[in-house]
Amino acid sequence: MDNYRFILSGGGTGGHIYPAIAIADELKRRHPDATFLFVGAKDRMEMEKVPNAGYQIKGLWISGIQRKLTLKNLMFPFKLISSLISAGKIVAKFKPHLVIGTGGFASGPVLKMASRKGIPCVIQEQNSYAGITNKLLAGHVSKICVAYDDMERFFPSDKIVKTGNPVRSDLIQPVKHAKDAYEYFGMDSEKPTLLVLGGSLGARRINQLIENELDFFSQLGIQLIWQCGRVYYEEYKKYHSDDVKVYDFLNKMNFAYSAADIIISRAGASSVSELCIVGKPVIFIPSPNVAEDHQSKNARSLVLKEAALMVEEKDLEGKFEIVFSDLFKSEDSKRLLGDNIRAMALPDATKNIVDEIEHLLKM
C-alpha cells in the first residue's frame, strides 16, 4: 500500500517544525502517493513555514500556560476544549493511518484524539529533558523516538527508541574545498575563525557579548562570522568589516561550519544535533528563557561527556574570556571537544524515525 495518510503535528518553534517537515519529506520520498496534513497552533510560525515547505496545514486555537498569572492562562481551559473538539473533527475527516507528534502545544490534542480512536501514534522528543506535552502523551502512543540516553526518566522504557533528531541535509553537506567557504565570506583562510549562532531571530545576550568582546577577539587575531538574527541586524550591521562579517541569516550553513574553528551557539535540540555532526569545538550559551530550562540540560549532557563547553548567561562577564582563551590556546582541547561531540552524532535520525513508522504501519 502506498496511498497512506499521515498527520504531523508540532510547532511553536523551529525546533518542533523542522523535524516534522524532515520526517514528512522522508515519508514522501518512500511513499510518493501518500497524503499529508500538518496541524499546528494558529498564529504561530508553523502556519507560514509548513506551507512554504509544500504541505497543507490546519491551525488549532491553542497556546501554552504562562509562568505567571495572566489573562491568557484563564483562557487555557477554553482553548484546550476547543482544540480537542477541532482535533477530533480533523482526525475523523482525514482518517490518518498514523499520526506523528514532534512537540509543541498543538500536538497534544491531535495525538490524544487520534490515540483514542486506536490510530497508531509516534512522538519525536528532541530534548534531553522531555516537554510537558510529550510526557502527558507518553502513555497513549506506540513509539517514542528520542535523541538522548536516560529518557526512561520520562517515558516507558519499552516504547523508547534512540534515533537522534532530524537534521536538514542542506545544513551539513560537506564543502569539498575549505577555500571555497573562505572565498564565499570574503575572509582570510590563514586566520582562525569564530562562528557565532543565535538562531534565525537572534539572541540578545549573545549579541551584546560579541559586541563587547570585539576588541578581545581582535587582539587574539580572530575573524568572525556573526549571525545576529533578523531582529537585531539593523543594530549590529555597523560592525561588518574585513574581519567581522555580520549577517541576519546564513543561507549557506555548510560554508559557515566549514570555515569555523570554534563555534558559539544556543543549545536548542536542533542546533545541538547539527553541531554533533559538524564536529567542531563548541561553547554553548543556553537560553534561560525556555520551558523547563531544556537548553541548559541539553548543553550539560554534552559537557558531562567532555563534548562541549558551556557558559550560562549569568556568568558571561566573569567567565567567558577565561573559558574562550583557554580553549583557543589549546589545540588538544579543541581536538578533544571536536572528537567527542562528533562521536555523539546520529546522522541517520530521519531515516531511523521513518523506519520505526514503517514498522508500525506493517503491524
N, C-alpha and C positions, 0 to 999 in steps of 0.2 A: 504493500500500500504506500502511495506517495502523496496523496492529497490530504495530508494531515492538517489539522487546525491547531494553532498554538496561541495562547495568550501569554504575554510577557508583561510584568508589572514591576516597576521600580522607578524611583525618581527623587526629585528634590535637589540632588547634587549630581555632578558629572560622574562621581564615583559609583552611583547606582545606575545611571543611564547608560554609560558606555559599555559596561559588562553585558547589559541586556541586549544592546544592539549587536555586540560581538557574537553573542550566543545565537541571536536570530540570523545573523549573516552566515554562520556555520551551518545552522539547520537548513537555511535556504540553499546553500551550496550542495548539501546532501539530498535535499528534497525540493527540487525546483518548483513542483506543483503545490507545495504547501501554502496555507493561508495564515497570515499573521495579524494579530491585533494587540497593540500595546494599550495599557491602561495606566494613567498617571494621575497626578493631582492638578486640578485646574490652577492656572496662573503660575505654575512652576516651569522651570526651564525645559522639562521633557516635552512640553506642548509645542516647543519650537524645534528642539534637537531631533526628536524622533521622526517627524515628517521630513526634515532635511536629510535624514538617512534613508528615506524612501518607504517608511512604514506608516500605517494608519494608527491613530491614537484617539482614545476617548478619555475625557477627564472626569474625575470624581471631586465632589465638594468635601475635601478632607485636608486637615493640617495637623501638626503635632501639638502636644501640650507644652506651653511655655513654662520656663522655670519659675517664674513669679506669677502671682495672681493678676490676670488680665481679663479683659472682656472676651478675648479670643478663647480663653480657657472655658468660659461659661458657655461658649458656643460648641465646644468639642462634642458633648453627647449628641447634639442635634446633627452635627456633621457626620459623626460616626454612623448613626442610624440611617441617615440619608445615603451615605456611601455604601453601606451594607445592602440596602434595597437596590441601589443602582447597579452595584456589582453583581447581585443576584440576577438581575434582568439581563446584563451583558453576557454573563456566563450561560444563562438559559437560551439566549438567542444565538450566540456564536457556536455553542456546543463544542468546546475545545477537547482535543484528545489528551492534552496535557497543559499544565499551567506552570510558569516559571516566575519566581519572585526574586528580585535582586536587592531588596531592601527599600526603605522609604515608606512613608505613611500609606500610600495608595495600595501597596502590595498586601497589606493586612486584610482589608475587606474582600479583595479579589480571591486570595488563596483560601480564606475562611469559607467563602461561599462555594468555591469550586470543590474543596475537600468535603464539604457537607453533601455534595452531590455524587461523591465517590470518584471524582476525577483525580488522577494522579498529579501530585504537585511536587516541585523541586524548588528548594531555597538555595541561593548562592550568597553566602555570607563573606564579605570581603575583608572584614577587620579581625584583629586578634581578640577583640572584646565585642561580643555579639550585641547587635542592636535590639532594642525593646521589641519591635515588630517581629523580628525573626525568632526571638526567644518565645514569644507568645504563640507563634505558628508551629513551632518545632514538633509538637505532639500530633499535628494534623497532616504532616507532609510525608512523602515517601522517601526522599533523599535530601541530604543537606551537604552541599559542596562547600568546602572551606579552604582557606589558604594558609592556615597556621596549625601548629600542633596544639595539643591540650585543649581542644574545643569541647571535650566531654564535660567541662565545667558548665556548659550552657545547653548542650544538646544530647539526646540519646545516642550512645556510642554506636549502636547498630545501624544508625541512619547516616553517620558521618562518612564522607569520602574526601580525602585531601586531594584537591585538584589544582589549587592555585587560582589566581584571579586572571580573568581575560585581559589581555593587553592588546591595544590597537597595533596591528602589524606595521603600519606606516611609521610608527614612532621609533621602531627599533631595527629597521632594516640597516644592515651594516654598510658603512661607507667604504668603497673599495680603496680609495686613496685619501689619507688623512689631510693631505694638502688641499683637496677639494673643499673640505669643511672650512679651513682657514681662509681660503680664497672667497668662499661664499660670504663670510662675515667681514672680509677685508682686514684680517688680523695677521699678526706675526707668528709664524709656525715655530719660531725659536723661543717664544716667551711662554711661561706657564699660564694656563687659562682657568679661570674660575667661572663656573656656570651657576647662576642664581635663578631659582624657580619659585615663584609664589602662587602658581595656579593661574588660570585664564583671567580671573578677575583681579588677581594680585593679593598681596599680603602686606598690610600697612606696616606692621612692626618689622618685617624683614626689609622692606624698602627703606625705612628710617635707619636701620642698622647699616645697610650698604652705603647710604648717603654719608653717614657719619664716619665710615671706615674707608672712604675712597683714598685718603692720604696714606693710610696704613697699607692698603693693597699696593699703592704706587711705590712706596718705599721697599716693598718686597719684590718689586718688578713684575707684578701680576697684571694681566689684562682680563677684562670681564665681559661675559655675555650675560646681560642683566634683563631678565624678563620680569618687568614690574607690574604687568597686568593692565587691562583696558581702563580700569577705574583710576589708575594713578599715572598713566602715561604722560598726560599734559604737565604734570607736576615734576616729573623726573627726566623728560626728554632733553632738558638743557645740559645734562651731563654726557650726552652722546659725543664721543671723540674717537681718536685713533685707538686708544687703549680701553675705552668703556663703550660698549655697544648696548644701547638701551632699546628694548622692544616692548610693545604692548602684548604681542603674541608671537610665538615662534612657530612658523609654518613648517620648518624642516628640523624637527626634533632630532632626527638621526644625525644630522650635521652638528647640532649643538652638543649632543652626547659624545660624538667622535672627537670634537675639539677640546672637551673638558678634561682637566687633570684632577680637579676637585669640584664637587657639587654641593650647593646649599639648597635645601628643599624643605617644604612642608612634608608631613608624614601621613597623608591620606592613603588609603589602601591601594588605589590605582598607581599613585606615584611610587610607593614602596615596591610594588610588583615590577614596574618598569625599571626601576633603579637596580633591582636584583639582577635583571637580565643584562643591563648595561655594564655592571661590574666595575664601577669606578668608586673611589673613596667618597663618602657622603657625610655631611654634617646635617642632621635633621634639626629643624626648629619647629616643633609641633604647634599647631594652633590650639590654644587653650579654650577656644570658644565653640567646641563641637560636642555633640551628645556623648555622654559617658567618658569624656576626655580620651576618645579612642585613638587620636593621633599620637598622644604620648605613649599609649600602650603599644601601638604598632611599632613606634621607634624603639621603645625599650626592649621589645622582643628581639630586635636586631643587635642592640647594644650588648645584651647578655651573651650573644654568640660572637662578640668581637667583629661584627659585620658592619658597624656604623658607629658614628659618634652622635651625641645629642646635647644640645644646649637649650634649656627651656627659656621662654621669653623673659621671665622674671630674673634670669641670671645673665642675660646677654651683656650688660655693661661690665660686670666683673669678670666674666669667664671667656667671652667669645675670642678676644685677641690671643689669650693664652692657649686655648684649645686649637684655634686655627694655626697659630705659629708652630706649635708642637707637631701638628700633622704635616704642615707644609715643608718643614725642615727635615722630616724623617721619611726617607724612601722606604724603609722597612715597614713603617706604619701604614703608608699608602698602599703598599703591596699587600699587606695582611688584610686590610679592610676590603680592598678590591677582590681578593681571592675569596674571602669569607662571604661577602654579600653575593658574589656570583654563584657560590655553592648553594645558596638558598633559592635560586631561580627555579621557577616552574613554567618554562616557556610554552608548554603544550596545554595550558589550562583550558582554553576554549574547546579544544578537541576532546579533552578528558571529560569536561562537563557534558558535552553533547553525546559522548559515548554512554554516559550514565542515563541520559534522557532516552536514547535509543533502546537501551536495555529495558527501561520501564515500558516503553511503547510495545515491546515484543512480549511482555508478560501476560 
